[in-house]
Amino acid sequence: MSGMETTWVVFVVVADRNGSLTATTECFSTRGLGFEAVNTLDVDQGLGVLAFVFEGSARIALSLARTLGRLTAVHEVRLERADDPEVRALAHVPLEADAVTRALADHDVDTVAPSGAGGTIVEGTFASLRAAVEALRGDGVTGVTQTVLRPRDL
């Protein structure tokens, strides 16, 4: 698989202090990597959990994870392929639940529920949710927000 581009999610548990985010993003920059998304998943008791979605070879992804793990602000790093069914995600779609259910009938999303923000929350694996969101955007739906979920054991 060396040299082939794969989408990855790296979860990073960092100290909640000035410079932690900068230090982690510099690891991407020094390798010439960009990221599709960065999410703050949780901040509690002095630790924060960040999730970065990026594309790269397995070699680059493993090197990035090792480098992140050596940062003084980092407490834990977990690297996952984005197509791993254990990587879960949520999306907020600014449409009513019935319209979202019809639009996503061909996609393997696990739950669809109304949100209090005038739209619908959709949950599924990262890969299935990503495909569903791309389909919605292809149909002209704008304002879709998505995030990777924190693994239960992290």
C-alpha positions in Angstrom: 0.0 0.0 0.0 3.0 2.3 0.2 2.5 5.5 -1.8 -1.2 5.1 -2.1 -3.4 7.8 -0.7 -5.8 6.8 2.0 -8.1 8.9 4.2 -7.1 8.7 7.8 -8.5 10.0 11.1 -6.0 10.7 13.9 -7.3 11.3 17.3 -5.0 13.3 19.6 -5.5 13.8 23.4 -3.7 17.0 24.3 -3.1 19.2 27.3 -5.6 22.0 27.4 -3.0 24.8 27.3 -1.7 27.5 25.0 0.2 26.1 22.0 -1.2 22.6 21.9 -3.2 23.0 18.8 -0.4 24.9 17.1 2.1 22.2 17.9 -0.2 19.5 16.5 -0.9 21.4 13.3 2.8 22.1 12.7 3.3 18.3 12.5 1.1 18.3 9.4 2.7 21.4 7.9 6.2 20.1 8.2 5.2 17.0 6.3 3.5 19.0 3.6 0.1 17.6 4.7 -3.1 19.4 4.8 -6.2 18.2 6.6 -9.8 18.0 5.4 -11.1 18.7 8.9 -10.1 19.3 12.4 -12.6 18.9 15.3 -12.4 19.6 19.0 -14.3 16.6 20.4 -14.0 17.1 24.1 -12.2 19.3 26.7 -12.4 18.1 30.3 -10.2 18.1 33.3 -7.3 19.7 31.6 -7.3 17.5 28.5 -8.7 18.0 25.0 -9.4 15.5 22.2 -8.7 16.6 18.7 -9.6 14.7 15.5 -7.9 15.4 12.2 -9.1 14.0 8.9 -6.4 13.9 6.2 -5.1 12.0 3.2 -1.7 10.3 2.9 0.1 7.1 2.5 0.4 4.6 5.3 4.0 5.5 5.7 3.3 9.2 6.1 0.3 8.5 8.4 2.3 6.3 10.7 5.2 8.8 10.8 2.8 11.6 11.7 1.2 9.6 14.5 4.7 8.8 15.9 5.7 12.4 15.8 2.5 13.6 17.4 3.1 11.1 20.2 6.4 12.7 21.0 5.0 16.1 21.6 5.1 17.2 25.2 1.5 18.4 25.1 0.2 15.1 23.7 -1.0 12.4 26.0 -2.3 9.8 23.5 -2.6 9.3 19.7 -4.8 7.0 17.8 -4.6 6.6 14.1 -7.5 5.0 12.2 -8.3 4.5 8.6 -11.4 6.6 7.8 -13.1 3.5 6.3 -12.8 1.5 9.6 -16.4 0.8 10.7 -15.4 1.8 14.3 -14.9 5.4 13.2 -18.2 7.0 13.7 -19.5 10.5 12.7 -22.5 12.8 13.0 -23.9 15.3 10.6 -26.5 18.1 11.0 -28.5 18.5 7.9 -30.7 21.7 7.6 -33.7 19.8 6.3 -36.7 18.1 8.1 -36.3 14.5 9.0 -38.7 13.1 6.4 -36.8 14.9 3.6 -33.4 13.6 4.9 -34.7 10.1 5.3 -35.9 10.1 1.6 -32.7 11.7 0.4 -30.5 9.2 2.2 -32.5 6.1 1.6 -29.7 4.6 -0.5 -27.0 5.3 2.2 -26.1 3.2 5.1 -26.6 5.7 7.9 -27.7 4.3 11.2 -30.0 6.9 12.8 -31.9 10.0 11.6 -33.5 12.2 14.3 -34.9 15.7 14.4 -32.6 18.3 16.0 -33.5 21.2 18.1 -31.7 23.5 15.6 -34.3 23.2 12.8 -32.8 20.2 11.0 -31.9 16.6 11.3 -29.0 14.7 13.0 -27.7 11.8 11.0 -25.3 9.2 12.5 -23.2 6.4 10.9 -19.8 5.2 10.1 -17.5 8.0 8.9 -17.3 6.5 5.4 -21.1 6.0 5.0 -21.9 9.5 6.4 -19.2 11.1 4.2 -20.8 9.5 1.1 -24.3 10.6 2.3 -23.2 14.2 2.9 -21.5 14.3 -0.5 -24.7 13.1 -2.1 -26.7 15.8 -0.3 -24.3 18.5 -1.4 -24.5 17.1 -4.9 -28.3 17.6 -4.7 -27.8 21.2 -3.8 -28.2 21.0 0.0 -25.9 23.6 1.7 -25.1 24.2 5.4 -24.4 20.5 6.3 -22.1 20.3 9.3 -20.3 17.1 10.2 -17.9 15.8 12.9 -16.1 12.7 13.8 -17.1 11.1 17.1 -14.7 10.4 19.9 -14.0 6.7 20.2 -15.6 5.3 23.4 -12.4 4.0 24.8 -10.3 7.1 24.2 
